[in-house]
Structures are given as structure tokens and as C-alpha cells.
Amino acid sequence: MTTFVITVPGTFVTDITESRRASLERKLGAQHTDVSEKEGLDLLSLGDDATFSIRLEVDAPDRYEAEMDAVRLVSAALRETGFAEEDAPLGPPAVTGIDSDL
């Protein structure tokens, strides 16, 4: 199993309050551990134009599964935080780091 750091971009179409942001970060916090913290990566980055990037660590057998798992985790956390799919559309995920015992 390999640990991948996956970046999932998106855009908030509705406003994100500090409380919603904090709630989203709490829901995803368990997926932001050693690899991304060691590299100094923020869990959630917000742009001035309402764009965002979420960086998660996912253990998966390959890149494809890691990207799909990350999108599922982000989508679920957004829903649980009160964002409908159309309120925060996601872009394509990308592998931005890999940590393997190979």
C-alpha cells in the first residue's frame, strides 16, 4: 500500500464562513497527517476568487484509487458541512506527493 498526497481543487459558488471552513477542516483532518504536514502543505487553501485546494493523504494500491478515494472523501465532507454539489464543484484530482515503502 502506498500513501498518496492528493490535491482536489474546486470553487465555492456560495460564501464559506469561518465556521463552515473550520468544520470542513475538522472533517478532513484525519486525512492530513505526516507526509503533507512534513512538506508544510495546508489542508485547505482558499484563493481570492473563491477557488480552493484540499490536500489529503490517502492509502491506496495505485494512483487511480487514491484520486477516487480523495474525491469521495472531499465530496462527503462538503455535503456534511452543508454544501450541495453545485455549491462547491470539484475539479480533477492530482497526485502531489507519494510516500512508499518500496
N, C-alpha and C positions, 0 to 999 in steps of 0.2 A: 504494500500500500504506500502511496506517495502523498505527501501533503502539498497541495497547490494553493497559492495565493491567487484568488480570482478577483478581478475588478469588474463590477457591474455598474455601468453608467445609466443615467436616467435624467428625467426632467420633472420637476414638480410643477404641475399646471395650476395647482391651488397653493395657497400660502402654507408654509410649515412654521409652526410656532416653536418656541424653545422647548415647551413641554412635550410636544409630539416628537421633536428631534431627540430629546433625551430618552423618551420611551422607545423609539426605534433603535437607538444605540444600545439600550439595555437588552432588548430582544435579540440583537445580533452579537452582543458582547462575547458570548461563549465561542464564537467563530473567529475571534480576533485575538490570537494568542502569540506564542513565542516567535514564530517566523516573521509575521508582519510587525510586531512590536520591536523586534530586534532591528528591523530595517527602518524603523521610525515612520511607518505608514499609519495614517489616520484611518479609523474605521469608516467615517463618513466625512466627505469633503463636499462643501457647498460652494457653487460658483455664484457670482453676482447676477447671472442671467437665469437663475433657478435650476441650473443643471447640478447634478450631483454624481459622486462616485462612491461606491461602497466597496471596501476591500475585505474579503473574507478568506479564512483558511478552510479548506475542505480536504478531507482524506478520501481519496478515490483511486481506483485502479488505473485510470487514464484521464487525459485532458478533457475529453468529451463529457465523461461522467462528472468530473469536477465542475465544469461550467454549468451543466444542467442542475446539479445539486445546489450550486450557488444561486442560480436564478430562482429555484424553488424556495430556498431559504429567504431570499430578499423579498420575493413576492408575498410569502406568508407573513413576514414581519411587517410589510407595508399594510396588508389587509388588517392585521391585528392592531395596528396603530391608527386605523381609521381611514386609510387611503384606498379608494377604489382604483382598479386597474387604470382607468382613464385619467385619474388624478396624478399619477406618477408613472408614465410609460417608461419602460426599460429599454436600453439599447443592448447590443450584443456584448456578451461577457468576454473577457480576455484573461489569459493566464499572465500574471505579472510576477510570479515567483514560484519556485519549486524547491522542495526540501525532500530528499530521498535518501534512504539508507543504502542504495545501490552503489 
